[in-house]
């Protein structure tokens, strides 16, 4: 168990640490959109504070910790011309400039969206949510097939078809993550709490299965496939390197 934790838990903890700022930034953007839709100025202020904290972590702490890997490469013999003390200082200064620039952008949108009081009520069809949910679910199912194909190939013909090696699973995972974020972003434009006074506009909530339910089901399939893909990559990678 200790060795499994070393090979899986430690890299996952590092990934979680460095991805925490982008995740916080995305969460704050969703909070801002909900604050605009529900006319809650407090939620909008909280969203901008979270965005600023995420920018501080990325521009100051993350760049400082990753500057050696970014400038010198993660493997020996891949060093760049900036892999020296001057390059390290330049990376930290660049992080400060990025923080100032991102703060100016946040202040601009803070002044623009803080005092918005109304937001139109949109239906899933108006924001094309059903189309995006179907596209997302089909793409995630394609990722599932893409991960099952190597195993089926080894069990049937004894090798992995080259088609399923040309496109790595990481690219499909990033694509599906983007589709999920777009789907939930469009979902935030709609109201999912039933209001009797607007029952005609909110008739889409009378359906047994809504596009939002499809999105959450897609999230479950995506996370399960992502976890299995990471483990399968460790199992199949040595076999791929031996063959090619």
Residue pairs with C-beta under 8 A, 6 or more apart in sequence:
7 234
8 230
18 62
18 65
18 66
20 57
21 54
21 55
21 57
21 58
21 62
22 54
22 58
24 50
24 53
24 54
24 57
25 50
25 51
25 54
25 55
25 58
26 181
27 50
28 46
28 47
28 48
28 50
28 51
28 54
29 47
29 51
30 184
30 185
30 188
31 43
31 44
31 46
31 47
31 50
32 43
32 44
32 47
32 48
32 51
32 113
33 185
33 188
33 189
34 40
34 43
34 188
35 41
35 42
35 43
35 44
35 46
35 47
36 44
36 113
36 116
36 119
37 119
37 188
37 189
37 191
38 119
39 116
39 117
39 118
39 119
41 114
41 115
44 113
44 114
44 116
45 114
48 106
48 109
48 110
48 114
51 106
52 103
52 106
55 98
55 99
55 102
55 103
55 106
56 99
58 98
59 95
59 96
59 98
59 99
59 102
60 95
60 96
60 99
63 70
63 91
63 92
63 94
63 95
63 98
64 91
64 92
64 95
67 87
67 88
67 91
67 92
68 83
68 88
70 91
71 80
71 82
71 83
71 87
71 88
71 91
72 78
72 79
72 80
72 83
73 79
73 80
73 83
80 87
81 87
82 90
82 91
121 190
121 191
121 198
121 201
121 202
122 189
122 190
123 190
123 201
123 202
123 204
124 130
124 186
124 187
124 190
124 204
124 210
124 211
124 212
125 204
127 186
127 189
127 190
128 186
129 183
129 186
129 187
129 190
129 211
129 212
130 211
132 179
132 182
132 183
132 186
132 211
133 183
133 211
133 212
133 214
133 215
133 218
134 214
135 179
136 176
136 179
136 180
136 182
136 183
136 214
136 215
136 218
137 214
137 217
137 218
137 221
139 172
139 175
139 176
139 179
140 176
140 218
140 221
140 222
140 225
141 221
142 172
143 169
143 172
143 173
143 176
143 222
143 225
143 229
144 221
144 225
146 164
146 167
146 169
146 172
147 169
147 225
147 228
147 229
147 232
149 160
149 161
149 164
150 160
150 164
150 232
150 236
151 232
153 159
153 160
153 161
153 164
154 160
154 239
159 243
160 236
160 239
160 240
160 243
165 240
165 244
169 229
169 233
173 226
173 229
176 222
177 222
180 215
180 218
180 219
180 222
183 211
183 215
183 218
184 215
187 211
187 212
187 215
190 204
190 212
191 198
191 202
192 205
192 210
192 212
194 202
194 205
195 202
204 210
